[in-house]
C-alpha cells in the first residue's frame, strides 16, 4: 500500500487499481457498463500482489478476483453498497449478487453467490468452475485462506458468507500478520526471552536433543520441498519434554524460539479444557487451525491435563474424555509445525502419544557440578559474588529454585546499597559479622547469608529439610 488515501474512498478517483477493477466488474454485471479488462496484478497496490506472485497465481483471474471480493469489506467497506446503489438507483436488495448484512457491520458482506455472479454471470459452466474454488481440495481452502461459513442444513452452500482468515486479511492489506490476541479463540500467549543456549545450563543429553530440534527447524523445509520428501514423511514434529518442575522445560522451548527466530506460543490449558462435550476439541481446533503454516512453536505445559491416559469406559463422561484424547492424537499428527508437550511425569502421557513423538527429552535435577554452573550463569554479569556458587553447590536445587534464590538475594543486596554509609562509601555487611566493606558503584554485591536464606525459603516451599 503506497499511501493511506488508497482506502480513503470518498469517490471512485481514490480507488486503487484493483478495487477500481472490482467496482467496474460489479457495474458490468449489473448491466450498466461494458466488461472491464482485468487489471494486471503487477499494477496492484495491495500487498496481496506479492502473495499472488509468490504462489504463481498472478495470471489466475478467478482466484485474484475472488480474493478482491472477499477483501472489499475490510479494505473498502462501502464499495459494494455504493456501487450497487449508484447503478440500480435503489437501496433494496439485488438477489442475483447475493450478500448479507453483518451483526455489527451494516454494510454488504459478500457470499459465495456474490463471487459466482461477478465471475460467471449466468453462464452455468463458468458458475460451476467458480464454485469449485471453494472446495476443500482447492488451493484457497487447503491453505486456509478463505472459506464459506457453515449454514443450516438445506440452505444453498453458496449463500454462506465468504470468510477470510484473520492472518491473511492482515497479510493482504498490510504485508504482515498482526500477532494473535489472547482469547478463547486463541488460548495461547507468546513467550519470549533474550537468553541463548550459552546463557543456560544444559546437560549433554539435553544439548544433543536441543541440537536436533534446531536442525529440524532449519533444514526440514528444504528436505520436504526441495528434495521432494513431503509425500514420504510425516509433516510436523512432536516432542515430549518431561522432568520435575523448575528443570528448564519452558525455558528451553523459549530459548529455542529465540535462537531460531520462531515465535513460541504457550497454550493456556485452563481456557482449552471444557466440561461441555465437544468444547475441548472445538477450542483446540481453533488453535491448531490458526497456527497452521505459521512456523510457530506450540508449547503445551502440564500437557497431561489433555494428553493424559485414556481410561476404561464406565459412563458417558469417560467415553467422551477418551474421544478427546483420540481427537488430539490425530490432530497433532496432522499439524505441520513443531509441537512441544511438557509434563512432570512421562508416565502421565497416553501410550499412543508416546509412540507418535519424534523425540523425547528428559530434564533431570542438575548434578552438583551442573548446579555450580547454573549459579554462575544466574548472577548478574557485573555482580560480585565471590565463591558463593562453590559454597552452595551442595544444595539439591533446580534451575527454577536457583533463579528464585538469586532474585531474593539480589533484592537484599540492593537494600544494602541504600544503607550505604555516605561519607566512607561503605556498606554494612549485615549477617556477616557487621563488617564494613567498600562499595563498588558498578557492581552489586551478593552475600552468602542472603543466598542461604533464599535456599531455606525454597526448601520450606517444597516441604524439604535444609541439609547444611
C-alpha positions as CSV (number, residue, x, y, z in Angstrom):
1,X,0.0,0.0,0.0
2,X,1.6,3.3,-1.1
3,X,-0.5,5.8,0.9
4,X,-3.5,5.7,3.2
5,X,-5.5,7.5,0.5
6,X,-5.8,4.2,-1.4
7,X,-8.6,3.3,1.1
8,X,-10.0,6.7,1.9
9,X,-12.5,6.2,-0.8
10,X,-14.6,9.3,-0.9
11,X,-15.0,8.8,-4.6
12,X,-14.0,6.5,-7.4
13,X,-11.0,8.6,-8.2
14,X,-9.4,7.4,-4.9
15,X,-9.9,3.7,-5.5
16,X,-6.7,1.7,-6.0
17,X,-6.4,0.0,-9.4
18,X,-7.6,-3.4,-8.1
19,X,-10.7,-2.1,-6.4
20,X,-11.5,0.2,-9.3
21,X,-11.5,-3.0,-11.4
22,X,-13.8,-4.7,-8.9
23,X,-16.2,-1.7,-8.9
24,X,-16.2,-1.8,-12.7
25,X,-16.9,-5.5,-12.7
26,X,-19.9,-5.0,-10.4
27,X,-21.2,-2.3,-12.7
28,X,-20.8,-4.6,-15.7
29,X,-22.7,-7.5,-14.0
30,X,-25.5,-5.0,-13.1
31,X,-25.8,-4.2,-16.8
32,X,-24.8,-0.6,-16.6
33,X,-21.3,-0.7,-18.1
34,X,-19.2,-2.7,-20.5
35,X,-16.9,-5.5,-19.4
36,X,-13.8,-4.1,-17.8
37,X,-10.4,-5.5,-18.7
38,X,-8.7,-7.4,-15.8
39,X,-6.1,-5.2,-14.1
40,X,-2.7,-6.9,-14.2
41,X,-1.7,-8.0,-10.7
42,X,1.7,-6.3,-11.2
43,X,-0.2,-2.9,-11.2
44,X,-2.0,-3.6,-7.9
45,X,-1.2,-1.6,-4.8
46,X,-2.2,-4.1,-2.2
47,X,0.5,-6.4,-0.6
48,X,-1.9,-9.1,-1.8
49,X,0.0,-8.7,-5.1
50,X,3.1,-10.4,-3.5
51,X,1.1,-13.3,-2.3
52,X,-0.3,-13.9,-5.8
53,X,3.0,-13.6,-7.5
54,X,4.8,-15.8,-4.9
55,X,2.2,-18.6,-5.4
56,X,2.2,-18.1,-9.3
57,X,-1.4,-17.0,-9.2
58,X,-1.0,-13.6,-10.7
59,X,-2.3,-14.9,-14.0
60,X,-5.3,-16.6,-12.4
61,X,-8.0,-14.0,-12.8
62,X,-10.6,-16.1,-11.0
63,X,-8.6,-16.5,-7.7
64,X,-7.3,-12.9,-7.9
65,X,-10.8,-11.5,-8.3
66,X,-12.3,-13.8,-5.6
67,X,-9.7,-12.5,-3.1
68,X,-10.6,-8.9,-4.0
69,X,-14.3,-9.7,-3.5
70,X,-13.5,-11.2,-0.1
71,X,-11.2,-8.3,1.0
72,X,-13.5,-5.5,-0.1
73,X,-15.5,-5.2,3.2
74,X,-12.2,-5.0,5.1
75,X,-10.4,-2.5,2.8
76,X,-13.2,-0.5,1.2
77,X,-16.3,-1.2,3.3
78,X,-18.7,1.0,1.3
79,X,-17.6,-0.3,-2.2
80,X,-20.4,-2.8,-2.7
81,X,-23.3,-0.7,-1.3
82,X,-22.1,2.4,-3.1
83,X,-21.6,0.7,-6.5
84,X,-24.8,-1.2,-6.4
85,X,-26.9,1.7,-5.3
86,X,-25.4,4.0,-7.9
87,X,-26.0,1.6,-10.7
88,X,-29.6,0.5,-9.9
89,X,-30.6,3.7,-8.2
90,X,-32.2,1.9,-5.3
91,X,-31.4,0.8,-1.8
92,X,-33.2,-2.5,-1.9
93,X,-31.8,-6.0,-2.4
94,X,-30.4,-7.2,-5.6
95,X,-30.8,-11.0,-5.2
96,X,-28.6,-12.1,-8.1
97,X,-25.5,-10.6,-6.4
98,X,-26.1,-12.3,-3.1
99,X,-24.6,-10.8,0.0
100,X,-25.8,-10.4,3.6
101,X,-25.6,-7.9,6.4
102,X,-23.4,-8.4,9.4
103,X,-24.4,-8.2,13.1
104,X,-22.2,-5.2,13.7
105,X,-21.1,-4.3,10.2
106,X,-24.0,-2.6,8.5
107,X,-22.6,-2.8,5.0
108,X,-22.6,-5.5,2.3
109,X,-20.8,-8.8,3.1
110,X,-20.2,-10.9,0.0
111,X,-21.3,-14.5,-0.1
112,X,-20.3,-17.4,-2.4
113,X,-23.1,-16.3,-4.6
114,X,-21.6,-12.9,-4.9
115,X,-18.3,-14.3,-6.3
116,X,-20.2,-16.7,-8.6
117,X,-22.3,-13.9,-10.0
118,X,-19.4,-11.4,-10.6
119,X,-17.1,-14.0,-12.1
120,X,-19.6,-16.1,-14.1
121,X,-22.9,-14.2,-14.5
122,X,-25.5,-16.6,-15.7
123,X,-23.1,-18.9,-17.6
124,X,-23.7,-22.2,-15.8
125,X,-20.5,-23.8,-16.9
126,X,-18.4,-20.9,-15.6
127,X,-20.5,-20.8,-12.4
128,X,-19.6,-24.5,-11.7
129,X,-15.9,-23.6,-12.2
130,X,-16.1,-20.7,-9.7
131,X,-17.9,-22.8,-7.1
132,X,-15.1,-25.3,-7.2
133,X,-12.7,-22.6,-6.0
134,X,-14.3,-23.1,-2.5
135,X,-13.9,-26.9,-2.5
136,X,-11.8,-28.3,0.3
137,X,-9.2,-29.7,-2.0
138,X,-8.6,-26.4,-3.8
139,X,-5.7,-24.0,-3.0
140,X,-7.6,-21.4,-1.0
141,X,-9.1,-24.0,1.3
142,X,-6.0,-26.1,1.7
143,X,-4.0,-23.0,2.7
144,X,-6.9,-22.0,5.0
145,X,-7.1,-18.6,3.2
146,X,-10.8,-18.3,2.9
147,X,-13.9,-20.5,3.1
148,X,-17.7,-20.2,3.3
149,X,-19.5,-20.1,6.6
150,X,-21.4,-23.1,7.7
151,X,-25.1,-22.8,7.1
152,X,-28.2,-24.6,8.5
153,X,-28.9,-27.8,6.7
154,X,-30.8,-27.4,3.5
155,X,-29.7,-23.8,2.6
156,X,-27.7,-23.3,-0.6
157,X,-23.9,-23.6,0.1
158,X,-23.1,-20.5,-2.0
159,X,-25.3,-18.4,0.3
160,X,-22.7,-18.6,3.0
161,X,-20.6,-15.6,3.8
162,X,-17.0,-15.6,2.5
163,X,-14.7,-15.7,5.5
164,X,-11.1,-14.7,5.2
165,X,-8.6,-15.9,7.8
166,X,-7.6,-13.0,10.1
167,X,-3.9,-13.5,9.5
168,X,-4.4,-13.4,5.7
169,X,-6.5,-10.2,6.0
170,X,-3.5,-8.5,7.6
171,X,-1.1,-10.1,5.2
172,X,-3.0,-9.0,2.1
173,X,-3.7,-5.4,3.4
174,X,-0.6,-4.6,5.4
175,X,2.1,-7.0,4.3
176,X,2.4,-8.9,7.5
177,X,0.1,-10.6,10.0
178,X,-0.5,-9.0,13.4
179,X,0.3,-11.2,16.4
180,X,-2.9,-13.0,17.5
181,X,-4.7,-11.7,20.6
182,X,-5.0,-14.0,23.6
183,X,-8.7,-15.0,23.7
184,X,-11.0,-18.0,23.9
185,X,-10.5,-18.5,20.1
186,X,-6.7,-18.4,20.5
187,X,-5.9,-19.5,24.1
188,X,-2.2,-19.1,23.9
189,X,0.3,-16.4,24.9
190,X,3.5,-15.6,23.1
191,X,6.5,-16.1,25.4
192,X,9.9,-14.5,24.7
193,X,13.4,-14.4,26.1
194,X,16.7,-12.7,25.3
195,X,18.6,-15.7,26.6
196,X,20.5,-18.0,24.3
197,X,21.7,-21.6,24.9
198,X,25.1,-20.1,26.1
199,X,23.2,-18.4,29.0
200,X,21.7,-21.6,30.4
201,X,23.0,-24.9,31.6
202,X,22.0,-28.0,29.6
203,X,23.5,-31.4,30.4
204,X,25.0,-33.4,27.5
205,X,21.8,-35.3,26.8
206,X,19.6,-32.2,26.7
207,X,22.1,-30.4,24.5
208,X,22.1,-33.3,22.0
209,X,18.3,-33.2,21.7
210,X,18.3,-29.4,21.6
211,X,20.7,-29.5,18.6
212,X,18.4,-32.0,16.8
213,X,15.5,-29.6,17.3
214,X,17.4,-26.7,15.9
215,X,18.5,-28.7,12.9
216,X,14.9,-29.8,12.2
217,X,13.6,-26.3,12.3
218,X,16.4,-25.1,10.0
219,X,16.6,-27.9,7.4
220,X,13.2,-29.7,7.3
221,X,11.6,-27.2,4.9
222,X,14.4,-27.8,2.4
223,X,14.1,-31.6,2.9
224,X,10.4,-31.5,2.3
225,X,10.1,-29.0,-0.5
226,X,13.4,-29.0,-2.4
227,X,14.1,-32.7,-2.1
228,X,10.6,-33.9,-2.5
229,X,10.2,-35.8,0.8
230,X,6.8,-34.3,1.6
231,X,5.0,-37.3,0.1
232,X,7.1,-39.8,2.1
233,X,7.5,-38.2,5.5
234,X,5.0,-37.1,8.1
235,X,4.6,-33.4,8.4
236,X,5.4,-31.6,11.6
237,X,7.5,-32.6,14.6
238,X,6.3,-33.7,18.0
239,X,8.5,-33.6,21.1
240,X,7.9,-34.5,24.7
241,X,9.8,-32.7,27.5
242,X,9.5,-34.4,30.9
243,X,11.0,-33.9,34.3
244,X,10.5,-32.2,37.7
245,X,9.2,-28.6,37.9
246,X,12.0,-26.0,37.5
247,X,14.3,-28.1,35.5
248,X,14.2,-25.9,32.4
249,X,11.4,-27.3,30.1
250,X,9.7,-24.0,29.4
251,X,13.0,-22.1,29.3
252,X,14.5,-24.5,26.8
253,X,11.5,-24.1,24.5
254,X,11.7,-20.3,24.9
255,X,15.5,-20.3,24.1
256,X,14.8,-22.5,21.0
257,X,12.4,-19.9,19.7
258,X,14.9,-17.1,20.3
259,X,17.8,-18.8,18.6
260,X,15.8,-19.9,15.5
261,X,13.7,-16.8,15.1
262,X,10.4,-18.7,15.7
263,X,7.5,-17.4,17.8
264,X,6.7,-19.6,20.8
265,X,3.1,-19.8,22.0
266,X,2.4,-21.3,25.4
267,X,-1.1,-22.7,25.5
268,X,-3.3,-21.8,28.4
269,X,-5.0,-25.2,29.1
270,X,-7.4,-23.7,31.6
271,X,-9.1,-22.0,28.6
272,X,-8.9,-25.1,26.4
273,X,-10.3,-27.8,28.6
274,X,-14.1,-27.7,29.0
275,X,-16.6,-29.8,30.9
276,X,-19.0,-29.5,28.0
277,X,-19.0,-32.3,25.5
278,X,-17.1,-31.3,22.3
279,X,-15.9,-27.9,23.5
280,X,-12.3,-29.0,24.2
281,X,-11.9,-30.3,20.7
282,X,-13.5,-27.2,19.3
283,X,-11.1,-24.9,21.3
284,X,-8.1,-26.9,20.2
285,X,-9.2,-26.9,16.6
286,X,-9.4,-23.1,16.6
287,X,-5.9,-23.0,18.0
288,X,-4.3,-25.5,15.6
289,X,-6.1,-24.0,12.6
290,X,-4.7,-20.6,13.4
291,X,-1.2,-21.9,13.9
292,X,-1.1,-24.0,10.7
293,X,1.5,-22.8,8.2
294,X,2.7,-20.1,10.6
295,X,6.1,-21.6,11.5
296,X,5.2,-21.2,15.2
297,X,6.3,-23.4,18.1
298,X,3.3,-24.6,20.2
299,X,4.2,-25.3,23.8
300,X,1.7,-27.3,26.0
301,X,2.8,-27.1,29.6
302,X,1.4,-29.6,32.0
303,X,0.2,-31.4,28.9
304,X,-1.2,-34.4,30.8
305,X,-4.3,-32.3,31.5
306,X,-5.5,-33.1,28.0
307,X,-3.0,-35.6,26.6
308,X,-3.3,-38.0,29.6
309,X,-4.1,-41.7,29.6
310,X,-7.4,-43.0,28.3
311,X,-9.5,-44.8,30.9
312,X,-11.8,-47.8,30.8
313,X,-15.3,-46.6,29.8
314,X,-17.6,-46.6,32.8
315,X,-20.0,-43.8,31.8
316,X,-20.7,-41.2,29.1
317,X,-18.1,-38.9,30.6
318,X,-15.3,-41.5,30.2
319,X,-16.5,-42.2,26.7
320,X,-16.2,-38.5,25.6
321,X,-12.9,-38.0,27.5
322,X,-11.4,-40.8,25.5
323,X,-12.8,-39.3,22.3
324,X,-11.0,-36.1,23.2
325,X,-7.7,-37.9,23.5
326,X,-8.3,-39.8,20.2
327,X,-9.1,-36.5,18.5
328,X,-5.8,-35.0,19.9
329,X,-3.8,-37.9,18.7
330,X,-5.0,-37.3,15.1
331,X,-4.8,-33.5,15.3
332,X,-1.2,-33.3,16.5
333,X,-0.3,-35.9,13.9
334,X,-1.8,-33.6,11.2
335,X,-0.2,-30.4,12.4
336,X,2.7,-29.3,10.2
337,X,4.7,-27.4,12.8
338,X,6.6,-28.1,15.9
339,X,4.6,-29.1,19.0
340,X,6.3,-29.5,22.4
341,X,4.4,-31.2,25.2
342,X,5.8,-30.8,28.7
343,X,4.9,-32.9,31.7
344,X,6.4,-33.7,35.1
345,X,5.9,-37.4,34.7
346,X,6.3,-39.2,31.4
347,X,4.0,-42.0,32.7
348,X,1.1,-39.5,32.8
349,X,1.0,-39.3,29.0
350,X,-1.1,-41.7,27.0
351,X,1.0,-44.5,25.4
352,X,-0.5,-43.8,22.0
353,X,1.0,-40.3,22.2
354,X,4.4,-41.7,23.3
355,X,4.6,-43.8,20.1
356,X,4.0,-40.7,18.0
357,X,6.7,-38.5,19.4
358,X,9.7,-37.8,17.1
359,X,11.8,-37.1,20.2
360,X,11.6,-37.5,24.0
361,X,13.8,-35.3,26.2
362,X,14.4,-35.9,29.9
363,X,15.0,-33.0,32.2
364,X,16.5,-34.0,35.5
365,X,17.5,-32.4,38.7
366,X,21.0,-31.0,38.0
367,X,24.1,-32.7,39.5
368,X,26.4,-30.8,41.8
369,X,28.8,-29.6,39.1
370,X,25.8,-28.6,37.0
371,X,24.3,-26.6,39.8
372,X,27.5,-24.7,40.2
373,X,27.3,-23.7,36.6
374,X,23.7,-22.7,36.9
375,X,24.6,-20.5,39.9
376,X,27.4,-18.8,37.9
377,X,25.1,-18.2,34.9
378,X,22.3,-16.9,37.1
379,X,24.1,-14.0,38.8
380,X,24.2,-10.6,37.0
381,X,27.2,-10.1,34.7
382,X,28.7,-7.4,36.9
383,X,27.9,-9.0,40.2
384,X,30.4,-9.6,43.0
385,X,29.5,-13.0,44.4
386,X,33.0,-14.3,45.4
387,X,32.9,-18.1,45.9
388,X,29.2,-18.4,46.5
389,X,28.4,-20.9,43.7
390,X,31.0,-23.3,45.0
391,X,29.8,-22.9,48.6
392,X,26.1,-23.6,47.8
393,X,26.5,-26.3,45.1
394,X,25.7,-29.0,47.6
395,X,22.1,-27.9,47.9
396,X,19.9,-30.0,45.7
397,X,18.0,-27.4,43.7
398,X,16.5,-27.0,40.3
399,X,17.4,-24.1,37.9
400,X,14.0,-22.6,38.8
401,X,14.8,-22.7,42.5
402,X,18.2,-21.1,41.9
403,X,16.7,-18.2,39.9
404,X,14.3,-17.6,42.8
405,X,17.1,-17.5,45.3
406,X,19.2,-15.1,43.2
407,X,16.2,-12.8,42.9
408,X,15.7,-12.9,46.7
409,X,19.4,-12.3,47.4
410,X,19.6,-9.6,44.8
411,X,16.8,-7.6,46.5
412,X,18.7,-7.9,49.8
413,X,21.9,-6.7,48.1
414,X,20.2,-3.7,46.7
415,X,18.6,-2.9,50.0
416,X,22.1,-2.8,51.5
417,X,23.3,-0.4,48.8
418,X,20.7,2.1,50.1
419,X,22.0,1.6,53.6
420,X,25.4,2.8,52.4
421,X,27.4,4.9,54.8
422,X,27.6,8.2,52.8
423,X,30.9,9.6,53.9
424,X,33.0,6.4,53.7
425,X,31.1,4.9,50.8
426,X,30.9,1.7,52.7
427,X,28.1,-0.8,53.2
428,X,27.2,-2.8,56.3
429,X,27.7,-6.5,55.7
430,X,24.7,-7.4,57.8
431,X,24.7,-11.0,58.8
432,X,28.4,-11.2,58.0
433,X,29.9,-10.0,61.3
434,X,28.8,-6.4,60.8
435,X,31.9,-5.6,58.8
436,X,32.1,-2.5,56.7
437,X,33.1,-3.1,53.1
438,X,33.8,-0.6,50.3
439,X,31.1,-0.2,47.8
440,X,31.9,-0.6,44.1
441,X,29.3,1.7,42.3
442,X,29.5,-0.5,39.2
443,X,28.7,-3.8,40.9
444,X,26.1,-5.4,43.0
445,X,27.5,-7.4,45.9
446,X,25.8,-10.7,46.9
447,X,26.2,-12.2,50.4
448,X,26.3,-15.8,51.3
449,X,23.9,-15.4,54.2
450,X,21.2,-14.0,51.9
451,X,21.7,-16.8,49.4
452,X,21.4,-19.4,52.2
453,X,18.3,-17.7,53.5
454,X,16.8,-17.8,49.9
455,X,17.6,-21.5,49.7
456,X,15.8,-22.1,53.0
457,X,12.7,-20.4,51.6
458,X,12.8,-22.7,48.6
459,X,13.2,-25.8,50.7
460,X,10.3,-24.7,53.0
461,X,8.1,-24.1,50.0
462,X,8.6,-27.7,48.9
463,X,8.4,-29.2,52.3
464,X,12.1,-30.3,52.3
465,X,14.6,-30.1,55.2
466,X,17.7,-27.9,54.7
467,X,20.8,-30.0,54.6
468,X,23.7,-28.0,55.9
